[in-house]
Amino acid sequence: MVHFDKTWFGTVMIDGKTHKDVLVVGDKVVDRENMKPGWFDSNDHHSVYDHELSKLLEGKPEAIIIGDGYSNVLEVPIRVANEIRQRKIELIVLDTPKAIEEYNKISKTKRVNALIHTTC
């Protein structure tokens, strides 16, 4: 089981290893910058994109947690939120420190996937 140790601006520590922005899908941690070559370099990582939504829906999660940064800048488009809710999946959007706390808490009893944004 994935466990978030702590976070600070620009970084999240998961099971003793540091990352930038990540997706957690089941027991796998996927760095957002590795999901789509060249995409992360554009500095346009302040939204949840279709390729990320597809990944977040894998494994039939009961909940999806999105850590929207330290200043709540990451956007969750309405179409993304609607797609998640139409599938009867609980969507939880919190600032990043609260999101990792919530993930650690509810992942003990539910299948949870997450997207964690570590900057603004």
Backbone atoms as SQL, in Angstrom:
CREATE TABLE atoms (id INTEGER PRIMARY KEY, chain TEXT, resi INTEGER, resn TEXT, atom TEXT, x REAL, y REAL, z REAL);
INSERT INTO atoms VALUES
  (1, 'A', 1, 'MET', 'N', 0.851, -1.188, 0.000),
  (2, 'A', 1, 'MET', 'CA', 0.000, 0.000, 0.000),
  (3, 'A', 1, 'MET', 'C', 0.891, 1.244, 0.000),
  (4, 'A', 2, 'VAL', 'N', 0.542, 2.202, -0.814),
  (5, 'A', 2, 'VAL', 'CA', 1.268, 3.468, -0.894),
  (6, 'A', 2, 'VAL', 'C', 0.999, 4.282, 0.363),
  (7, 'A', 3, 'HIS', 'N', 2.042, 4.931, 0.881),
  (8, 'A', 3, 'HIS', 'CA', 1.882, 5.797, 2.045),
  (9, 'A', 3, 'HIS', 'C', 2.626, 7.109, 1.795),
  (10, 'A', 4, 'PHE', 'N', 1.911, 8.215, 1.937),
  (11, 'A', 4, 'PHE', 'CA', 2.527, 9.531, 1.839),
  (12, 'A', 4, 'PHE', 'C', 3.184, 9.848, 3.172),
  (13, 'A', 5, 'ASP', 'N', 4.474, 10.141, 3.143),
  (14, 'A', 5, 'ASP', 'CA', 5.201, 10.473, 4.367),
  (15, 'A', 5, 'ASP', 'C', 5.012, 11.941, 4.731),
  (16, 'A', 6, 'LYS', 'N', 5.288, 12.823, 3.757),
  (17, 'A', 6, 'LYS', 'CA', 5.144, 14.265, 3.995),
  (18, 'A', 6, 'LYS', 'C', 5.223, 14.995, 2.669),
  (19, 'A', 7, 'THR', 'N', 4.937, 16.275, 2.725),
  (20, 'A', 7, 'THR', 'CA', 5.037, 17.116, 1.544),
  (21, 'A', 7, 'THR', 'C', 5.574, 18.473, 1.948),
  (22, 'A', 8, 'TRP', 'N', 6.253, 19.101, 1.025),
  (23, 'A', 8, 'TRP', 'CA', 6.651, 20.490, 1.141),
  (24, 'A', 8, 'TRP', 'C', 6.610, 21.045, -0.271),
  (25, 'A', 9, 'PHE', 'N', 6.655, 22.355, -0.398),
  (26, 'A', 9, 'PHE', 'CA', 6.443, 22.991, -1.696),
  (27, 'A', 9, 'PHE', 'C', 7.372, 22.386, -2.747),
  (28, 'A', 10, 'GLY', 'N', 6.779, 21.829, -3.803),
  (29, 'A', 10, 'GLY', 'CA', 7.523, 21.261, -4.913),
  (30, 'A', 10, 'GLY', 'C', 7.871, 19.795, -4.770),
  (31, 'A', 11, 'THR', 'N', 7.570, 19.204, -3.624),
  (32, 'A', 11, 'THR', 'CA', 7.983, 17.825, -3.372),
  (33, 'A', 11, 'THR', 'C', 6.970, 17.098, -2.501),
  (34, 'A', 12, 'VAL', 'N', 6.868, 15.800, -2.758),
  (35, 'A', 12, 'VAL', 'CA', 6.100, 14.919, -1.888),
  (36, 'A', 12, 'VAL', 'C', 6.968, 13.685, -1.644),
  (37, 'A', 13, 'MET', 'N', 6.966, 13.197, -0.406),
  (38, 'A', 13, 'MET', 'CA', 7.713, 11.995, -0.079),
  (39, 'A', 13, 'MET', 'C', 6.725, 10.852, 0.096),
  (40, 'A', 14, 'ILE', 'N', 6.978, 9.778, -0.661),
  (41, 'A', 14, 'ILE', 'CA', 6.109, 8.606, -0.639),
  (42, 'A', 14, 'ILE', 'C', 6.976, 7.394, -0.330),
  (43, 'A', 15, 'ASP', 'N', 6.676, 6.731, 0.762),
  (44, 'A', 15, 'ASP', 'CA', 7.436, 5.543, 1.151),
  (45, 'A', 15, 'ASP', 'C', 8.944, 5.803, 1.111),
  (46, 'A', 16, 'GLY', 'N', 9.343, 6.980, 1.608),
  (47, 'A', 16, 'GLY', 'CA', 10.751, 7.324, 1.721),
  (48, 'A', 16, 'GLY', 'C', 11.402, 7.858, 0.462),
  (49, 'A', 17, 'LYS', 'N', 10.672, 7.961, -0.639),
  (50, 'A', 17, 'LYS', 'CA', 11.224, 8.437, -1.909),
  (51, 'A', 17, 'LYS', 'C', 10.581, 9.766, -2.285),
  (52, 'A', 18, 'THR', 'N', 11.383, 10.725, -2.740),
  (53, 'A', 18, 'THR', 'CA', 10.848, 12.036, -3.100),
  (54, 'A', 18, 'THR', 'C', 10.415, 12.074, -4.563),
  (55, 'A', 19, 'HIS', 'N', 9.343, 12.838, -4.786),
  (56, 'A', 19, 'HIS', 'CA', 8.752, 13.020, -6.114),
  (57, 'A', 19, 'HIS', 'C', 8.320, 14.472, -6.257),
  (58, 'A', 20, 'LYS', 'N', 8.037, 14.852, -7.497),
  (59, 'A', 20, 'LYS', 'CA', 7.368, 16.129, -7.753),
  (60, 'A', 20, 'LYS', 'C', 5.877, 15.800, -7.830),
  (61, 'A', 21, 'ASP', 'N', 5.197, 16.192, -8.886),
  (62, 'A', 21, 'ASP', 'CA', 3.778, 15.864, -9.051),
  (63, 'A', 21, 'ASP', 'C', 3.632, 14.382, -9.396),
  (64, 'A', 22, 'VAL', 'N', 2.621, 13.736, -8.809),
  (65, 'A', 22, 'VAL', 'CA', 2.434, 12.302, -9.033),
  (66, 'A', 22, 'VAL', 'C', 0.973, 11.932, -9.203),
  (67, 'A', 23, 'LEU', 'N', 0.785, 10.752, -9.804),
  (68, 'A', 23, 'LEU', 'CA', -0.483, 10.047, -9.755),
  (69, 'A', 23, 'LEU', 'C', -0.229, 8.774, -8.979),
  (70, 'A', 24, 'VAL', 'N', -1.160, 8.409, -8.127),
  (71, 'A', 24, 'VAL', 'CA', -1.110, 7.133, -7.425),
  (72, 'A', 24, 'VAL', 'C', -2.285, 6.328, -7.950),
  (73, 'A', 25, 'VAL', 'N', -1.965, 5.180, -8.540),
  (74, 'A', 25, 'VAL', 'CA', -2.978, 4.306, -9.116),
  (75, 'A', 25, 'VAL', 'C', -2.760, 2.923, -8.528),
  (76, 'A', 26, 'GLY', 'N', -3.670, 2.550, -7.635),
  (77, 'A', 26, 'GLY', 'CA', -3.475, 1.293, -6.918),
  (78, 'A', 26, 'GLY', 'C', -2.230, 1.394, -6.069),
  (79, 'A', 27, 'ASP', 'N', -1.290, 0.482, -6.286),
  (80, 'A', 27, 'ASP', 'CA', -0.051, 0.511, -5.513),
  (81, 'A', 27, 'ASP', 'C', 1.120, 1.068, -6.317),
  (82, 'A', 28, 'LYS', 'N', 0.813, 1.779, -7.418),
  (83, 'A', 28, 'LYS', 'CA', 1.861, 2.344, -8.268),
  (84, 'A', 28, 'LYS', 'C', 1.888, 3.861, -8.164),
  (85, 'A', 29, 'VAL', 'N', 3.099, 4.406, -8.141),
  (86, 'A', 29, 'VAL', 'CA', 3.306, 5.847, -8.148),
  (87, 'A', 29, 'VAL', 'C', 3.868, 6.212, -9.515),
  (88, 'A', 30, 'VAL', 'N', 3.181, 7.122, -10.202),
  (89, 'A', 30, 'VAL', 'CA', 3.572, 7.531, -11.544),
  (90, 'A', 30, 'VAL', 'C', 3.877, 9.029, -11.518),
  (91, 'A', 31, 'ASP', 'N', 5.095, 9.400, -11.868),
  (92, 'A', 31, 'ASP', 'CA', 5.430, 10.817, -11.939),
  (93, 'A', 31, 'ASP', 'C', 4.695, 11.443, -13.111),
  (94, 'A', 32, 'ARG', 'N', 4.008, 12.539, -12.867),
  (95, 'A', 32, 'ARG', 'CA', 3.246, 13.197, -13.931),
  (96, 'A', 32, 'ARG', 'C', 4.136, 13.577, -15.107),
  (97, 'A', 33, 'GLU', 'N', 5.353, 13.975, -14.844),
  (98, 'A', 33, 'GLU', 'CA', 6.240, 14.412, -15.927),
  (99, 'A', 33, 'GLU', 'C', 6.632, 13.264, -16.856),
  (100, 'A', 34, 'ASN', 'N', 6.458, 12.026, -16.423),
  (101, 'A', 34, 'ASN', 'CA', 6.784, 10.876, -17.264),
  (102, 'A', 34, 'ASN', 'C', 5.593, 10.343, -18.045),
  (103, 'A', 35, 'MET', 'N', 4.424, 10.906, -17.824),
  (104, 'A', 35, 'MET', 'CA', 3.220, 10.370, -18.456),
  (105, 'A', 35, 'MET', 'C', 3.104, 10.715, -19.934),
  (106, 'A', 36, 'LYS', 'N', 3.543, 11.886, -20.308),
  (107, 'A', 36, 'LYS', 'CA', 3.393, 12.329, -21.696),
  (108, 'A', 36, 'LYS', 'C', 4.662, 13.091, -22.066),
  (109, 'A', 37, 'PRO', 'N', 5.561, 12.486, -22.829),
  (110, 'A', 37, 'PRO', 'CA', 6.852, 13.118, -23.142),
  (111, 'A', 37, 'PRO', 'C', 6.707, 14.545, -23.654),
  (112, 'A', 38, 'GLY', 'N', 7.518, 15.428, -23.085),
  (113, 'A', 38, 'GLY', 'CA', 7.531, 16.819, -23.519),
  (114, 'A', 38, 'GLY', 'C', 6.437, 17.677, -22.920),
  (115, 'A', 39, 'TRP', 'N', 5.359, 17.044, -22.429),
  (116, 'A', 39, 'TRP', 'CA', 4.222, 17.819, -21.919),
  (117, 'A', 39, 'TRP', 'C', 4.587, 18.614, -20.690),
  (118, 'A', 40, 'PHE', 'N', 5.284, 18.004, -19.744),
  (119, 'A', 40, 'PHE', 'CA', 5.542, 18.653, -18.457),
  (120, 'A', 40, 'PHE', 'C', 6.459, 19.859, -18.626),
  (121, 'A', 41, 'ASP', 'N', 7.297, 19.850, -19.642),
  (122, 'A', 41, 'ASP', 'CA', 8.222, 20.959, -19.865),
  (123, 'A', 41, 'ASP', 'C', 7.506, 22.248, -20.249),
  (124, 'A', 42, 'SER', 'N', 6.257, 22.137, -20.661),
  (125, 'A', 42, 'SER', 'CA', 5.521, 23.316, -21.131),
  (126, 'A', 42, 'SER', 'C', 5.039, 24.207, -19.978),
  (127, 'A', 43, 'ASN', 'N', 5.235, 23.776, -18.738),
  (128, 'A', 43, 'ASN', 'CA', 4.753, 24.501, -17.553),
  (129, 'A', 43, 'ASN', 'C', 3.234, 24.604, -17.521),
  (130, 'A', 44, 'ASP', 'N', 2.572, 23.762, -18.280),
  (131, 'A', 44, 'ASP', 'CA', 1.117, 23.759, -18.305),
  (132, 'A', 44, 'ASP', 'C', 0.606, 22.529, -17.562),
  (133, 'A', 45, 'HIS', 'N', 0.971, 22.423, -16.297),
  (134, 'A', 45, 'HIS', 'CA', 0.572, 21.264, -15.498),
  (135, 'A', 45, 'HIS', 'C', -0.372, 21.676, -14.369),
  (136, 'A', 46, 'HIS', 'N', -1.159, 22.723, -14.626),
  (137, 'A', 46, 'HIS', 'CA', -2.083, 23.217, -13.610),
  (138, 'A', 46, 'HIS', 'C', -3.528, 22.822, -13.891),
  (139, 'A', 47, 'SER', 'N', -3.694, 21.647, -14.474),
  (140, 'A', 47, 'SER', 'CA', -5.021, 21.115, -14.742),
  (141, 'A', 47, 'SER', 'C', -4.929, 19.600, -14.726),
  (142, 'A', 48, 'VAL', 'N', -6.087, 18.957, -14.667),
  (143, 'A', 48, 'VAL', 'CA', -6.158, 17.505, -14.802),
  (144, 'A', 48, 'VAL', 'C', -6.537, 17.237, -16.251),
  (145, 'A', 49, 'TYR', 'N', -5.708, 16.446, -16.942),
  (146, 'A', 49, 'TYR', 'CA', -5.883, 16.211, -18.369),
  (147, 'A', 49, 'TYR', 'C', -6.477, 14.840, -18.634),
  (148, 'A', 50, 'ASP', 'N', -6.976, 14.662, -19.859),
  (149, 'A', 50, 'ASP', 'CA', -7.664, 13.421, -20.229),
  (150, 'A', 50, 'ASP', 'C', -6.809, 12.182, -20.016),
  (151, 'A', 51, 'HIS', 'N', -5.530, 12.238, -20.380),
  (152, 'A', 51, 'HIS', 'CA', -4.676, 11.064, -20.188),
  (153, 'A', 51, 'HIS', 'C', -4.488, 10.741, -18.706),
  (154, 'A', 52, 'GLU', 'N', -4.558, 11.761, -17.862),
  (155, 'A', 52, 'GLU', 'CA', -4.460, 11.541, -16.411),
  (156, 'A', 52, 'GLU', 'C', -5.772, 10.989, -15.858),
  (157, 'A', 53, 'LEU', 'N', -6.882, 11.502, -16.352),
  (158, 'A', 53, 'LEU', 'CA', -8.181, 10.988, -15.931),
  (159, 'A', 53, 'LEU', 'C', -8.283, 9.508, -16.262),
  (160, 'A', 54, 'SER', 'N', -7.875, 9.122, -17.454),
  (161, 'A', 54, 'SER', 'CA', -7.916, 7.708, -17.833),
  (162, 'A', 54, 'SER', 'C', -7.121, 6.859, -16.855),
  (163, 'A', 55, 'LYS', 'N', -5.968, 7.339, -16.467),
  (164, 'A', 55, 'LYS', 'CA', -5.122, 6.610, -15.521),
  (165, 'A', 55, 'LYS', 'C', -5.795, 6.550, -14.143),
  (166, 'A', 56, 'LEU', 'N', -6.372, 7.665, -13.699),
  (167, 'A', 56, 'LEU', 'CA', -7.022, 7.719, -12.377),
  (168, 'A', 56, 'LEU', 'C', -8.219, 6.779, -12.280),
  (169, 'A', 57, 'LEU', 'N', -8.850, 6.478, -13.405),
  (170, 'A', 57, 'LEU', 'CA', -10.025, 5.607, -13.401),
  (171, 'A', 57, 'LEU', 'C', -9.660, 4.122, -13.395),
  (172, 'A', 58, 'GLU', 'N', -8.381, 3.808, -13.562),
  (173, 'A', 58, 'GLU', 'CA', -7.955, 2.408, -13.585),
  (174, 'A', 58, 'GLU', 'C', -8.157, 1.745, -12.223),
  (175, 'A', 59, 'GLY', 'N', -8.508, 0.472, -12.261),
  (176, 'A', 59, 'GLY', 'CA', -8.633, -0.305, -11.026),
  (177, 'A', 59, 'GLY', 'C', -9.934, -0.105, -10.281),
  (178, 'A', 60, 'LYS', 'N', -10.897, 0.550, -10.903),
  (179, 'A', 60, 'LYS', 'CA', -12.210, 0.773, -10.291),
  (180, 'A', 60, 'LYS', 'C', -12.113, 1.369, -8.885),
  (181, 'A', 61, 'PRO', 'N', -11.548, 2.578, -8.777),
  (182, 'A', 61, 'PRO', 'CA', -11.436, 3.197, -7.461),
  (183, 'A', 61, 'PRO', 'C', -12.801, 3.567, -6.886),
  (184, 'A', 62, 'GLU', 'N', -12.871, 3.554, -5.574),
  (185, 'A', 62, 'GLU', 'CA', -14.072, 4.025, -4.889),
  (186, 'A', 62, 'GLU', 'C', -13.992, 5.528, -4.653),
  (187, 'A', 63, 'ALA', 'N', -12.767, 6.044, -4.638),
  (188, 'A', 63, 'ALA', 'CA', -12.549, 7.477, -4.436),
  (189, 'A', 63, 'ALA', 'C', -11.324, 7.913, -5.231),
  (190, 'A', 64, 'ILE', 'N', -11.355, 9.166, -5.659),
  (191, 'A', 64, 'ILE', 'CA', -10.203, 9.803, -6.289),
  (192, 'A', 64, 'ILE', 'C', -9.937, 11.077, -5.507),
  (193, 'A', 65, 'ILE', 'N', -8.700, 11.207, -5.055),
  (194, 'A', 65, 'ILE', 'CA', -8.294, 12.398, -4.310),
  (195, 'A', 65, 'ILE', 'C', -7.384, 13.231, -5.199),
  (196, 'A', 66, 'ILE', 'N', -7.664, 14.514, -5.244),
  (197, 'A', 66, 'ILE', 'CA', -6.816, 15.427, -5.999),
  (198, 'A', 66, 'ILE', 'C', -6.276, 16.478, -5.028),
  (199, 'A', 67, 'GLY', 'N', -4.945, 16.510, -4.937),
  (200, 'A', 67, 'GLY', 'CA', -4.270, 17.558, -4.178),
  (201, 'A', 67, 'GLY', 'C', -4.001, 18.695, -5.138),
  (202, 'A', 68, 'ASP', 'N', -4.683, 19.809, -4.947),
  (203, 'A', 68, 'ASP', 'CA', -4.639, 20.879, -5.942),
  (204, 'A', 68, 'ASP', 'C', -3.584, 21.942, -5.663),
  (205, 'A', 69, 'GLY', 'N', -2.559, 21.580, -4.913),
  (206, 'A', 69, 'GLY', 'CA', -1.437, 22.478, -4.668),
  (207, 'A', 69, 'GLY', 'C', -1.537, 23.181, -3.328),
  (208, 'A', 70, 'TYR', 'N', -0.605, 24.056, -3.093),
  (209, 'A', 70, 'TYR', 'CA', -0.552, 24.793, -1.833),
  (210, 'A', 70, 'TYR', 'C', -1.443, 26.025, -1.855),
  (211, 'A', 71, 'SER', 'N', -1.757, 26.514, -3.042),
  (212, 'A', 71, 'SER', 'CA', -2.637, 27.678, -3.173),
  (213, 'A', 71, 'SER', 'C', -3.861, 27.337, -4.003),
  (214, 'A', 72, 'ASN', 'N', -4.169, 26.055, -4.113),
  (215, 'A', 72, 'ASN', 'CA', -5.354, 25.573, -4.833),
  (216, 'A', 72, 'ASN', 'C', -5.385, 26.016, -6.289),
  (217, 'A', 73, 'VAL', 'N', -4.247, 26.012, -6.968),
  (218, 'A', 73, 'VAL', 'CA', -4.160, 26.494, -8.341),
  (219, 'A', 73, 'VAL', 'C', -4.506, 25.419, -9.370),
  (220, 'A', 74, 'LEU', 'N', -4.238, 24.145, -9.067),
  (221, 'A', 74, 'LEU', 'CA', -4.545, 23.092, -10.031),
  (222, 'A', 74, 'LEU', 'C', -6.047, 23.062, -10.291),
  (223, 'A', 75, 'GLU', 'N', -6.400, 23.125, -11.561),
  (224, 'A', 75, 'GLU', 'CA', -7.812, 23.139, -11.957),
  (225, 'A', 75, 'GLU', 'C', -8.317, 21.719, -12.186),
  (226, 'A', 76, 'VAL', 'N', -9.501, 21.454, -11.681),
  (227, 'A', 76, 'VAL', 'CA', -10.200, 20.210, -12.001),
  (228, 'A', 76, 'VAL', 'C', -11.353, 20.612, -12.922),
  (229, 'A', 77, 'PRO', 'N', -11.178, 20.413, -14.238),
  (230, 'A', 77, 'PRO', 'CA', -12.227, 20.818, -15.176),
  (231, 'A', 77, 'PRO', 'C', -13.565, 20.149, -14.849),
  (232, 'A', 78, 'ILE', 'N', -14.639, 20.847, -15.117),
  (233, 'A', 78, 'ILE', 'CA', -15.981, 20.334, -14.831),
  (234, 'A', 78, 'ILE', 'C', -16.213, 19.005, -15.535),
  (235, 'A', 79, 'ARG', 'N', -15.755, 18.866, -16.774),
  (236, 'A', 79, 'ARG', 'CA', -15.954, 17.616, -17.497),
  (237, 'A', 79, 'ARG', 'C', -15.240, 16.456, -16.802),
  (238, 'A', 80, 'VAL', 'N', -14.082, 16.716, -16.191),
  (239, 'A', 80, 'VAL', 'CA', -13.350, 15.680, -15.454),
  (240, 'A', 80, 'VAL', 'C', -14.126, 15.300, -14.197),
  (241, 'A', 81, 'ALA', 'N', -14.566, 16.296, -13.445),
  (242, 'A', 81, 'ALA', 'CA', -15.350, 16.038, -12.227),
  (243, 'A', 81, 'ALA', 'C', -16.631, 15.276, -12.567),
  (244, 'A', 82, 'ASN', 'N', -17.316, 15.686, -13.630),
  (245, 'A', 82, 'ASN', 'CA', -18.559, 15.014, -14.027),
  (246, 'A', 82, 'ASN', 'C', -18.314, 13.557, -14.408),
  (247, 'A', 83, 'GLU', 'N', -17.235, 13.301, -15.136),
  (248, 'A', 83, 'GLU', 'CA', -16.909, 11.922, -15.540),
  (249, 'A', 83, 'GLU', 'C', -16.675, 11.038, -14.315),
  (250, 'A', 84, 'ILE', 'N', -15.976, 11.561, -13.345),
  (251, 'A', 84, 'ILE', 'CA', -15.707, 10.801, -12.118),
  (252, 'A', 84, 'ILE', 'C', -17.015, 10.530, -11.374),
  (253, 'A', 85, 'ARG', 'N', -17.824, 11.550, -11.205),
  (254, 'A', 85, 'ARG', 'CA', -19.074, 11.399, -10.444),
  (255, 'A', 85, 'ARG', 'C', -20.093, 10.521, -11.170),
  (256, 'A', 86, 'GLN', 'N', -20.110, 10.578, -12.498),
  (257, 'A', 86, 'GLN', 'CA', -21.033, 9.727, -13.262),
  (258, 'A', 86, 'GLN', 'C', -20.727, 8.255, -13.051),
  (259, 'A', 87, 'ARG', 'N', -19.493, 7.962, -12.741),
  (260, 'A', 87, 'ARG', 'CA', -19.091, 6.579, -12.474),
  (261, 'A', 87, 'ARG', 'C', -19.295, 6.195, -11.009),
  (262, 'A', 88, 'LYS', 'N', -19.945, 7.072, -10.252),
  (263, 'A', 88, 'LYS', 'CA', -20.248, 6.833, -8.837),
  (264, 'A', 88, 'LYS', 'C', -18.969, 6.700, -7.995),
  (265, 'A', 89, 'ILE', 'N', -17.953, 7.476, -8.368),
  (266, 'A', 89, 'ILE', 'CA', -16.694, 7.519, -7.636),
  (267, 'A', 89, 'ILE', 'C', -16.679, 8.815, -6.834),
  (268, 'A', 90, 'GLU', 'N', -16.324, 8.718, -5.579),
  (269, 'A', 90, 'GLU', 'CA', -16.230, 9.903, -4.731),
  (270, 'A', 90, 'GLU', 'C', -15.038, 10.741, -5.177),
  (271, 'A', 91, 'LEU', 'N', -15.257, 12.032, -5.399),
  (272, 'A', 91, 'LEU', 'CA', -14.188, 12.953, -5.776),
  (273, 'A', 91, 'LEU', 'C', -13.899, 13.862, -4.589),
  (274, 'A', 92, 'ILE', 'N', -12.640, 13.875, -4.168),
  (275, 'A', 92, 'ILE', 'CA', -12.210, 14.699, -3.042),
  (276, 'A', 92, 'ILE', 'C', -11.100, 15.611, -3.538),
  (277, 'A', 93, 'VAL', 'N', -11.317, 16.919, -3.481),
  (278, 'A', 93, 'VAL', 'CA', -10.311, 17.892, -3.910),
  (279, 'A', 93, 'VAL', 'C', -9.948, 18.743, -2.694),
  (280, 'A', 94, 'LEU', 'N', -8.660, 18.684, -2.331),
  (281, 'A', 94, 'LEU', 'CA', -8.169, 19.408, -1.158),
  (282, 'A', 94, 'LEU', 'C', -6.809, 20.016, -1.474),
  (283, 'A', 95, 'ASP', 'N', -6.385, 20.990, -0.655),
  (284, 'A', 95, 'ASP', 'CA', -5.013, 21.443, -0.829),
  (285, 'A', 95, 'ASP', 'C', -4.086, 20.255, -0.551),
  (286, 'A', 96, 'THR', 'N', -2.915, 20.285, -1.116),
  (287, 'A', 96, 'THR', 'CA', -2.033, 19.122, -1.115),
  (288, 'A', 96, 'THR', 'C', -1.737, 18.544, 0.273),
  (289, 'A', 97, 'PRO', 'N', -1.381, 19.342, 1.280),
  (290, 'A', 97, 'PRO', 'CA', -1.122, 18.727, 2.594),
  (291, 'A', 97, 'PRO', 'C', -2.338, 17.962, 3.137),
  (292, 'A', 98, 'LYS', 'N', -3.526, 18.524, 2.977),
  (293, 'A', 98, 'LYS', 'CA', -4.735, 17.846, 3.461),
  (294, 'A', 98, 'LYS', 'C', -5.058, 16.625, 2.603),
  (295, 'A', 99, 'ALA', 'N', -4.780, 16.723, 1.312),
  (296, 'A', 99, 'ALA', 'CA', -5.069, 15.609, 0.401),
  (297, 'A', 99, 'ALA', 'C', -4.246, 14.377, 0.752),
  (298, 'A', 100, 'ILE', 'N', -2.972, 14.561, 1.087),
  (299, 'A', 100, 'ILE', 'CA', -2.174, 13.379, 1.416),
  (300, 'A', 100, 'ILE', 'C', -2.592, 12.783, 2.756),
  (301, 'A', 101, 'GLU', 'N', -3.007, 13.625, 3.682),
  (302, 'A', 101, 'GLU', 'CA', -3.542, 13.111, 4.956),
  (303, 'A', 101, 'GLU', 'C', -4.805, 12.286, 4.715),
  (304, 'A', 102, 'GLU', 'N', -5.686, 12.822, 3.880),
  (305, 'A', 102, 'GLU', 'CA', -6.939, 12.128, 3.572),
  (306, 'A', 102, 'GLU', 'C', -6.666, 10.811, 2.854),
  (307, 'A', 103, 'TYR', 'N', -5.729, 10.827, 1.919),
  (308, 'A', 103, 'TYR', 'CA', -5.368, 9.598, 1.211),
  (309, 'A', 103, 'TYR', 'C', -4.904, 8.534, 2.212),
  (310, 'A', 104, 'ASN', 'N', -3.977, 8.898, 3.080),
  (311, 'A', 104, 'ASN', 'CA', -3.465, 7.925, 4.058),
  (312, 'A', 104, 'ASN', 'C', -4.582, 7.372, 4.935),
  (313, 'A', 105, 'LYS', 'N', -5.546, 8.202, 5.253),
  (314, 'A', 105, 'LYS', 'CA', -6.649, 7.784, 6.115),
  (315, 'A', 105, 'LYS', 'C', -7.606, 6.839, 5.384),
  (316, 'A', 106, 'ILE', 'N', -8.119, 7.254, 4.223),
  (317, 'A', 106, 'ILE', 'CA', -9.180, 6.450, 3.605),
  (318, 'A', 106, 'ILE', 'C', -8.661, 5.280, 2.774),
  (319, 'A', 107, 'SER', 'N', -7.377, 5.316, 2.413),
  (320, 'A', 107, 'SER', 'CA', -6.843, 4.200, 1.615),
  (321, 'A', 107, 'SER', 'C', -6.739, 2.915, 2.436),
  (322, 'A', 108, 'LYS', 'N', -6.911, 3.030, 3.733),
  (323, 'A', 108, 'LYS', 'CA', -6.896, 1.839, 4.587),
  (324, 'A', 108, 'LYS', 'C', -8.161, 1.000, 4.407),
  (325, 'A', 109, 'THR', 'N', -9.253, 1.650, 3.950),
  (326, 'A', 109, 'THR', 'CA', -10.530, 0.943, 3.849),
  (327, 'A', 109, 'THR', 'C', -11.177, 1.008, 2.461),
  (328, 'A', 110, 'LYS', 'N', -10.620, 1.836, 1.552),
  (329, 'A', 110, 'LYS', 'CA', -11.189, 1.991, 0.215),
  (330, 'A', 110, 'LYS', 'C', -10.106, 1.900, -0.848),
  (331, 'A', 111, 'ARG', 'N', -10.528, 1.561, -2.074),
  (332, 'A', 111, 'ARG', 'CA', -9.634, 1.656, -3.228),
  (333, 'A', 111, 'ARG', 'C', -9.586, 3.130, -3.638),
  (334, 'A', 112, 'VAL', 'N', -8.401, 3.721, -3.536),
  (335, 'A', 112, 'VAL', 'CA', -8.263, 5.151, -3.785),
  (336, 'A', 112, 'VAL', 'C', -7.106, 5.407, -4.768),
  (337, 'A', 113, 'ASN', 'N', -7.385, 6.224, -5.751),
  (338, 'A', 113, 'ASN', 'CA', -6.342, 6.733, -6.643),
  (339, 'A', 113, 'ASN', 'C', -6.204, 8.231, -6.364),
  (340, 'A', 114, 'ALA', 'N', -5.060, 8.793, -6.743),
  (341, 'A', 114, 'ALA', 'CA', -4.831, 10.206, -6.424),
  (342, 'A', 114, 'ALA', 'C', -3.965, 10.887, -7.469),
  (343, 'A', 115, 'LEU', 'N', -4.167, 12.186, -7.578),
  (344, 'A', 115, 'LEU', 'CA', -3.275, 13.072, -8.327),
  (345, 'A', 115, 'LEU', 'C', -2.838, 14.133, -7.342),
  (346, 'A', 116, 'ILE', 'N', -1.528, 14.271, -7.172),
  (347, 'A', 116, 'ILE', 'CA', -1.008, 15.224, -6.201),
  (348, 'A', 116, 'ILE', 'C', -0.126, 16.243, -6.908),
  (349, 'A', 117, 'HIS', 'N', -0.534, 17.504, -6.821),
  (350, 'A', 117, 'HIS', 'CA', 0.208, 18.642, -7.379),
  (351, 'A', 117, 'HIS', 'C', 0.969, 19.288, -6.219),
  (352, 'A', 118, 'THR', 'N', 2.277, 19.504, -6.391),
  (353, 'A', 118, 'THR', 'CA', 3.096, 19.902, -5.243),
  (354, 'A', 118, 'THR', 'C', 3.524, 21.359, -5.214),
  (355, 'A', 119, 'THR', 'N', 3.098, 22.139, -6.200),
  (356, 'A', 119, 'THR', 'CA', 3.469, 23.555, -6.132),
  (357, 'A', 119, 'THR', 'C', 2.221, 24.393, -5.899),
  (358, 'A', 120, 'CYS', 'N', 2.151, 25.523, -6.532),
  (359, 'A', 120, 'CYS', 'CA', 1.063, 26.469, -6.287),
  (360, 'A', 120, 'CYS', 'C', -0.282, 25.821, -6.465);
